[in-house]
Amino acid sequence: MRIFECEWSQTGRPLRPAGVQPSSLSSCAVARTLPGGRRGDFFRPGGSVREAYTRYPRPLLWLVPGGTVTVGGDEADARPRFTVEVEPFYLSKVPVTNEQFEAFDPGYLRADHAPEDDDPAVGVSYEDAAAYCRWYAEVSRKPMRLPTEVEWEHACRGGASGRLYLEPPETLDQHAWHAGNSDPRRLPRLRDKRYNPFGLYAMLGGVWEWTASLYRPYPLDDLGRPPEDAGEPSPRVLRGGSFRTPPEQLSCSLRRAADPRLALPDAGFRVAKSLR
């Protein structure tokens, strides 16, 4: 099992409101909070929760069809392969952006390598991502959440069964930003690449993406759904690779474990929603 180690240093451009000091980030960053734990509540003095939903940028959700899917691959921790039924669900077309995340946490520090409004929010922990989903569920009055790793892999494959979802003569470079075609100092624009067969951008490369699933050996018997109470912080699953991942390592079955409290510089997330 490979668990991401502490590799984050303070590189973000401060965008905090006047009088709010950024967290002190050392070799390992943890989830950031606003004074008094009021993260996500900044809109309340000026309006209702529902008004916040209509006033601030929202992720575009895309329908992912359900079906019988085979999960797993050639990686050591992606074996054995197993077959499961996945219900249809919605998934954001791209990872949550800086602009969208700042609607939840106005004190969020944008990364120097991803500073634009429509760049993915990176340097966020699993706990940050889960908190955003809870906040978004409240303001939207819809059951927003993180995808499980099984849902994520199904969405990545786009109905294909191989290591990648590409159909000849398509190439990985047409679909993904990776270490072979990217400047490691700047995350490229994700929408400059093609979307996958399900209409989703950057399911390979770009940024690592947090899922709701605990990191466990295969096969999974519960679609990777997290328990109601996971107890002490346990490693969560990251998927997809990033623009700093070697291209030969990218696959829809690639999975990594990370401490849920770590704010990793190349990690972001998507939001999901069940149909029922």
C-alpha positions, 0 to 999 in steps of 0.5 A: 500500500502506498500512502502519500507522505507529507509534501506540501508547503505554503505556496498559495496566494492569500485571498483571505478577508481582511483580518483573517490570518492564514493557517500556518502550513508546515511540511504537512497541511491540514484542513483550514477553518475560519475563526469560530468554525464558521466555514461555509457560513459567510453568506448567512448575514446577507441572506438565506441558505437558498439565496446562497445557492442561487447567488454563487457558482455551482458545479455542473453535474453530468449523468453517469449511466448505471450498469454492470461494471468490472472494477480493477486492473493490473496494479498490485492494489487493483487486483483481483478484478471484480464485477458489481452493479452501479446505479446511475448517478450524477458527477461534476463534469470537471473537478470543483474549481477555485471559484466554487470552493471559495463560495464555501471557504472564502479564506481558501489559499489558491495554489500558485500552480492553479491560480485562476477562477476555473482552475481546480481547487487543489491543496484540499484535504479529504476533510475539506472536500467532504465538508464542501459536499455537506455545505453544498448539500445544505445550500442546494437541498440535494444529497451532494457527496463525494463519489465512491471509488467504484463510481469514480472508476466506472465514470472514468472508463466511460463504458470501456473495459481496458486500462484506458477509455480511449478508442483507436486512433485516440491518444492519451495526449488528446485526453489527459495532462500528465508529466509527459506533456505538462510543465510541472510548475503550472496546471494546464487548463483541463477543458483543453483536452477531450472529454471521455465517452460519458462527457467528463473532462480530465478523469485521467491526469490533471489532478488527483481526486478524493473519493469517499472510500476507505483504502481497502484491499480488493475485492470490495463487497459494498461498492466502496461505500464508507462506513457511518463511523470510520473511527480514527482517521483512516486512509482514503482513496485518491483516483486519476493521477495528476499532471505530474504523473508519468503517462505510463502510470495513468489508468482508470484503475490507478488508486492511491491512499492518503491521510484524510487530513492532508492537503495535497498540492495536486489533489482536488475533488468532484461532487456526486449526487444519487438519483434517488 
